[in-house]
Amino acid sequence: MDHLEIRSSTKTALVFGASGLIGSSVIAMLEDHPAYESISAFYRSPVPERHSKVNAHIIDFEQMNEWRDLIVGEDLFICLGTTLSKAGSKKNFYHAEFDYINDIVQLAENNGVKQVFLVSSMGADSTSYFFYNQVKGLIEEALKIKNFWSIHIFRPSVLLGNREEVRPIEALAAGAGLALKVLGPKLFSRITPIEGETVARCMVKSAQEMRSGVFYYSSNLMARLGKKQK
């Protein structure tokens, strides 16, 4: 398997969805990581000043091409995500979950980005009867045909952690998932809720492995790989 050689403190990370549950944790971990010299973080609205490594960019996702010169670096972390309820319609959901992400990865491919780390979802499948899973599967397929050296796709189940927005259905699903974990930890390990911070840790860790190919991460795999070091 091919490997890239990148010296310590020479990489630039690109983070979309930087203010979300997973994205904000990715940013925090990259700030102190010795492999990264700088971090380009993309937001929809102004944010508090961060670490000196972080270059915050307020962008309009409807005009992504105007920001093409900023999407330059080695590792691209895409942590964007919404719900059908928040999007308001299937059309809006598809626009946010497919069009936005597809525009980002196209510009990244054009600019020679090497590695992509995408937060998808458990059950992602372009042929699914469920629209949410179908769109997640479609963007995975669109990403896989791009010319990136390494592609990592993370498929978490229900996410745990503090969010700015309230998601009642996810909260209910999280409670059910935790109950199933108690009843059958091995049987239900793939659908057990997972902390957003654990997903982020797994993403940053996988970025340092420098493996060529396409890789998938289920919740139980991320739970093992993303354990916090004591």
N, C-alpha and C positions, 0 to 999 in steps of 0.2 A: 504494500500500500504506500502511495506517495506521501511524503511529509514535507512541509514547508519549514524553513529555518528562519525564525524571527527572534531577534535579540530582545532582551528585557528592556522595557520602557520605550519601545519604538512604535507600538501599534496605536491606531486611532479607532475608537469605537463609535458607532452611530446608533442612537437609540430613539425609536419612535414609540409613542405611548409612554413617554418618560414620566408622566405624572400619575399614571395608573398604579394599581396594586402591585403588579409584577415589575413594570418599568421603573418605578421609583426605587425598588429594591435593587434592580440591576444597576442603576446609576450609583447608588450608595456603595455597592460592592466594587464597581469599576474605579471609583474615586481613589480607593486605597490599594488597588491592584498594581503590582510592579510592572506588569506587561504593557500597561497603557500609558502613553504620553499625553493623550488628550481624548476628550469625549465630546462628541457633538450630539446634543440632546434637542429633540424637536417637540415643540409644544404648540397648542392652539391658543393659549392665552399666557400672559406674563406670569412668571414664577419668582419666588424669592431667590436672592443671590446664592450660588452654591460654591463648591470647591473650585479652586483655581484651574483645575483640569477641565472643568465643564464649560463648554461654549453653548449657551442656550440660544435657540433660534425659534422665534415665534413665526409660524408659517400658516398659510392658507392651503389646506389639503385639496381645495378645488383648483389650485394653480400650482401643482407640484413642479411643473417644468421650469417655473421661475426660480426654483431653489436647487436646480440640478447640480450646480457647481459646489454646493455644500455637502452633497452626498458622496463624499470621498473618504475612504479609509479601508481598513482591513476587515473588521467584524461589524456586521449589521444585525442589530437586535430589534425585532418587530414585536411589540407587546400591545398592539392595538386590539381593541375589542369592545363590543357593545352588545345590547340585547335587542330582540325584536320589539319589545315593549318601548324601550328608549328610542329606537330608530323611528318608530311610528308606522312603518309599513315595510313590506317585503322589499319593495324597490329601494327604499332608503337603506335598509339593512345590507342589501347586496352592494350598494354603492360604497358603503363604509367598510365592509368586510372583504370585498373583492376588488373593486375599482381602485380604492385608495392604496391598498397593499400592492396590487399589481403595478400601479404607477411607480411606487417606491422601488420595488425590486427591478423594474425595467431600467430605471435611472441608475441604480446601483450596479447592475450588470454592465451598462454602458460605460461606467466610470471605473470598472475593474475591481470592484469589491470582491474579496476572496471567499468569505464565509458569511452565511446567513443563518440566523436563529429565529424561528417563527413560533409564536405561541398560537396554537390551533385549539383543538378541543377533542376530548374523548368522543368517539363515535363519528368523527369526520369521515364523510364518504360521499363522493359526488353523485352516487346513485341512490342515496338515502331518500326515504319518503318524508323525512323531516327536513324542512327547509333550512333550518339552522345548520344541521350537520352537512347538508348538501353543499351549502356555500363554503363551509370550512373545507370540505373535500375538494371543491373546485379550485380554491386558492392554493391548496397544497399541490395539486396537479400542475397548475400554472407555474408555481415556483420550481418544481422539479425539472421542468424542461429548459430552465434558464441555465446559462453557462457559468455557474458558480463552482469553485473548487470543492466546497464543502457545504452541505445543507443539513440543518438539524431542525426537526419538527417536534414540538413538544405538545402532547395531548393530555393536558390535565383534566381531571374530573372537576367536581365543584371546588371552587377556590375559597380558602379561608384567609381572613385577614381584615384589617380595617380599611374600608373604602369611604370615599367622600359621599358616594351615592348609596342609597338603600336599595337592595335587590331582594324583596321578600321571597320570591320563588327560589332563589339560590340559597337563601338562609334556611328555608324549609328543607331543601334537598340536602344541604350540609348536615342538618340534624338527622335526617334519615340515613345518610351515609355513615355518620359516626355510629349510629345504632347498629348498622349492619357490620361494621368493623368489630364491634363487641361480640356480636353473635357468631361471626365467622371470619376472622381476620385474614385467613388465607384465601377462602372462597371469594370474598368480596374485595380483595386487595386492589384490583384494577379500578374499582369505582369509589374507593375510599377518598373523601375530601382531602385536599392537600393545601398546605400553607403557600401563599403566593411567594413568600420569601424563599421557600424550599425550591420552587420552580426557578426562581431567579438565580439561586446559587448553583443549580444544576446547569443552567444556561451558560453562566460565566465559566464554570469549571470545564464544560465541554468545549468552550472556545479555545482552551489552552491545549487540548489534545492533538490538534492539528491533523485530523484524519480526513482523507479525501473520500467523498461519497455522500449518500443520503442516509440519514439516521433518524429513527423514531424513538420517542420517549413516552412511555405510559406513566400514569401516576405512581404505580408501585415501583417502577424503575427510577423515577425521579426522587421518590422518597428515600431510596437507597443511596443514590449518587449525590443527592443534595443535602445529606446530613451535615449539620453544623459541627465543625471540629471543636473538640473540647480543649 
